[in-house]
Amino acid sequence: MKPMTDFPPRPAVSVGHIEQFQVDDNNRRVTFTTNSHSLSIRILSTGIVHLQLHNGEDIFHDLIRPLLEISLQYLPLEVKPENDTWSILAGPDTTVTVTRNLEITVLRTGTPCFYISHWMYAGTGVFCRLHLTPKERIFGLGEKTGALDKRGKLYTQWTTDVHPHTPSTDAMYQALPVTVLADPTGSRGLFLANTYRTYFDCRSSNFLGLGADDGPLSLYLFPGPTLKQVLYQYTDVTGRIPLPPRWALGFQQSRYSYPDQKRVGQIAEEFRKRKIPLDVIYLDIDYMDGYRIFTWNPNTFQNPAHLIENLDGQGVRIVTIIDPGIKDDTSFPVYRSGIAEDVFMRYANGEAFRSHVWPGQCVFPDFVRPSARKWWARLVADFVRPGIAGIWNDMNEPALFGADPKNPTLGGFANDAGLIHVADDSRMVSHDGIHNTYALFQAAATYEGLFQAGVDNDGGRPFILSRSGFPGIQKYAAVWTGDNSSWWEHLAMAIPMCLNLGLSGVPFVGPDIGGFFDSPTPELFARWIEAGVFFPFARIHSDKGTLDQEPWSYGRDIEAIARRYISYRYRLLPLLETLFEESHRTGSPIMRPLFWEFPDDAVAYDISDEFLLGRGLLVAPILQSGADQRLVYLPQGAWYDPWTGNVMRGPGHHLVPAPLHQIPLFLRAGTVLPIGRKVFSTKQLQGDWKAGRDGADMFWIIRGHGKFVAYSDDGSSQDYSQDVCRRIEMAIDDDNHQTSIVVTPTWNKKVPNVTKSHRFCVMPYPEPPINVRINGSPVPWRWKARTGLVTFALPHPFQSGQRMDILIEHT
Ligand code: MIG
């Protein structure tokens, strides 16, 4: 089916009036029927309302939900018909009213929070409208170009390999039909649970148009009313991220492609020699033998085991790319076994589907088949077992070169009649309904393989990097934003793109640092590293035929900047680990728009060029050539500038200096930054958990009012799911005479005792403090005049359950 140019298409007609209704599923579903369609309503225990206009195949509920292993609790409903309106009541505070012409209003404690109307259809397509208030902003929609607020355009969700993208590009690699509607009065959200091509028409000021080429118009409505609740509710339906292995939070280096294993070894050595922290090197497609997946080029990667061992000695891991295309080559064992086990995609008439990608003519696993996923998982497990740390899934839109005579237009954008997937041994589903979810199915299979191998490799936390995805991808993979370019515009665009991915439930995200196509200027590269280390996923990557793009490729001054910022990321690992764990529990993004923390601030909704890492570290990258200062918007409150020790006040804009080596950063009053020790690889931290030295060494605390819970665990196993982890809660308060820090450490008996005494660094104090006391006893402290820091160490290590009261008396 071709993408729509006219939305909704002109022949669309109304689904008509309600002719009858029926309550079933143990009183948990109400279904209204018109002469052409039926629409059912269910209400979840969390106040989420699920509306579904039935149409075509319900692939999300039939195939994706079982894959994600998500089960939802539905509430019993009470239905009150009254004249031409039905009222449906569930739980203590949800009511849905439905008029005879299918105008649906959702009320929370009596207040309307969703109004949906204009249910239409045209051929297999289905459409409706969600009423918007004029001030409401539209966020989310996954991986889209453009500014943070998505108002003003028609967006398509259709996984597409684009090169290069620009602000006017629509469909991208990810298809995330989810949106968050927010303004200072509150937030709400919506998930269009449909796997076909879907549409979000954001061009009208008073409604959001929703549509799908085929399949049901299935809407999960998240009432909020806070942004945090919206993300919690959305990730209840699609899942939250498991904790990644700690090394995946470290710095990563890639290029297309390091030519041979000798060069890969040299790259690792250079990082070590130059004292630049690094955890991962990526191998792009040229490591393979003729692009045959799960093989090694015998001339250039003669001895992978040796490479892995050599790199391991330097604390560097290998992640290899694996594309879905399998070379159509009868002498290739992977091809042969796939044929034998019947796991490849085909046409409805049974003929194999073949198309061209890197290896030439290829066949493609039909990851929808459970048997194909098992087959793939085994291949992955066998391949990584010698010590490959993770898998990079590219070309999984799926992207094709389009040389298939039967599919001249299949180059990743369109799909075609007759191409099918087999859900189980009998049920066939058209590629139209699977296309957007192909990467999700592949990621699930890859995850399973990594998990199997991890049990042997003492890993236990799979790492996948995926280019394409559908809701749920966050359960399996980190996502990078594909082939960007070494343009200032793409550095700038990475911020709103990754922020909106986070608001779409995908928190582990980042761009190719330095840009993929073209080569950055030294200045752009420096600015990109300065910003990039604060993204949840931090990796340099670049295209074939571009200049070298390692931290030292742009001269000594730039190298010094790269070293410094990559080192900052390593010092901040305890913060990253804490934020990932929060995301795992709640669905919160790691990198957050300003309005996440300051929802009352109307200006914050327009800020596309700054972000918060967690609650209180504001990052304001330099996004222009030649700029050595920029305007930074600071929301309400006091903000500490770590470069100068100055305190600035928001709300308002400040002109802030930013010489080449300095990115504007601000710490919010009441913030705690847990700071780890200096390391060159997370491998150096491996023994820390058992030795009771895990997590932060030092807590940086900005005077003010706030709460923080520092989280740490072993960084590699699944034990955290049994609560084998350490939490150190801190409540900070400050008045004219004293700063109070109440620390409550908690962990269970399986957790090793802490063996180190943490240090504290509290700031800023323009004058030296009068004294510092812990549980009433004075402790020695030091004060630095220039930055106003007060530092001191705890007299003894934290013990679970033993609260510590820290008081800093000051003038
Ligand atoms: O057609 O594997 O986005 O990161 O280096 C290009 C080669 C295929 C696209 C990925 C890019 C990767 C490249 N790939």
Residues whose N, C-alpha, C, O or C-beta is under 5 A from the ligand:
A	BS01	MIG	Y256 D284 I285 D394 G482 D483
